[in-house]
Amino acid sequence: MAEDEEEVVVAPKIERKRDKESTMATRRGRPIKINPKYSAATDVHTPEESLKRYYKVLNLVKQGLSKAEAYNRLNVDRNTIVIQAPIAELAAANPESFRKLRQMFKKGDSILKFAESCLCLCKEKANEDVIKQMKEANDLLDINKK
């Protein structure tokens, strides 16, 4: 009888890495629709990249989307935009100060520290008034830290 039995060989289980694009984020059981054009969130390393992302959000908001929908479309966290908003605000309100500050930003420096430096300049009275006017005219996003 030992000769009639076949030996069963079990192959080892191969674990598959989950691909970011193959798994969809869900909220309350419904998939979030992310524009494939912006599906892969990219890390921002320079102030120019931060400005570009800020203006993408601004354009989506101007097209009629809410800020939350715009953040989801671009696959970016709200807090990230809030923290880096002073970069765009300073660039719009006082380009000369922005250029001077930008020249001091070197490769490898933290974008967060650059944003904090921009925030200090944005709090100056002259810049603050210009930023407030631009926000009222919808030329900048009306966002504040919570």
N, C-alpha and C positions, 0 to 999 in steps of 0.2 A: 503494500500500500504506500510506502514511502516513495516508491518510484513513480506512482501516479500523480502525486501532488506536485504542483508547479510552484516554484519559488517566486514570490511577488517582491519586486524591487520598487521601493518608493523613492521617487526622485526628490532631492532636497527642494524645499520651497524657496523660490527666488522672489525676493522682495523688490518691488518696483518703486523707484523714487517718484513722488508725486510731482507732476509738472505744474507750475504755477498757472499756465494757460489752460490746462485741462480741468482744473478745479475752479468752479465759480463761487464767489463769495455770495452768501445768502443773508438776507435780513428777514426775520420772521417767516422763514420758509420760502420766500420768494427770491429768485435770482436778481441780483443788481445788474442793470444793463450798463455796461461800460463800453464807451465808444472804442472800437478796435484801433482807431487811429492813435488813441492815447492809452491803450490797454496796459502797456508796460510802464510802471512808474520808474522814473529815472532819478538817480541821485543828483543833487545840485552841488556843484563844486565851486562855481564862480558867481559873483553878483549878477552878471549878465544872464546866466541861466535862471537865476531866481527871478529876475525881471521878466524874462520871457514867459515863465510859468505864471507869474502874477497877472500879466496882461492876457494870457489865455483864459484865466478865470474871469477877468474883467469883461472880456469880449463875450463869453458865454452868459454872464449876468446881464449884459446889455441886450443880448438876443432874447431875453425873457426868462431864462432859467433862474431858479433860486440859487443862492450861494451854495447850499448843501448839495444840490443837484450838480452844480458845476464842479465842486470838489470831487464828487463821486465819478463824474465823467472823466476827469483827469487823473483819477486814482491817487489823490493827494489828501492828506489829513488836514482838517481845518486849522489845527494848532500850528502846523508847519507854515501855512500861509500867514497866519496871524503873527508869528514870530519873525517872519521874513518880510512882512509888509513895509516896515520902515525903510527898507532898501528902495523899494519902488516909490514910496512917498517922497523920500529925499531926492531921488532922481528926477521926479516930476516937479517938485516945488523949488528946488535949488540945484540945478544941474552943475553949477560951478563948484559948490561944496562937495557934491557927489564925486566929481572928477578928482578933486584933491584927495578925498578919502580913498577912492578906488586905487589911486597910484600907490598908496601904502599897503594895499592888500597884495600879498605874495602867494605864490603857489604853495599849497599845504596849510595855509591859514584857515581858521574855522569860519565858516559862513555865519555861524551864530554870533561870534564876537564882532564880525563886521556889521551884522544887523543891530547889535547893541550900540555900536558906535554911531550908526545912522540914527537910531532912536534918540540918542543924546542930542544930535544936531536938529532932529525934527521937533524937539521940545523947546527950541528957541522961539521966542515970541513971533518973529517975522515969518519963520518957516511954518509955525503952527497955524497962523492965520491963513496962509496960502493953502495949506493942506486942507483946512476946514472948508474953505471955499470950493476947492476941487472936489471934495467929497459931496458937498451939496449939489454940485453941478454934474454928479455921477461920472466924473473923470477918474476917480479913485474909488476903490471898494470901501464901503463904510463898515469897517470891522474894528473891534477893540478887544483887548484881552478880557477874559471873563474873570 
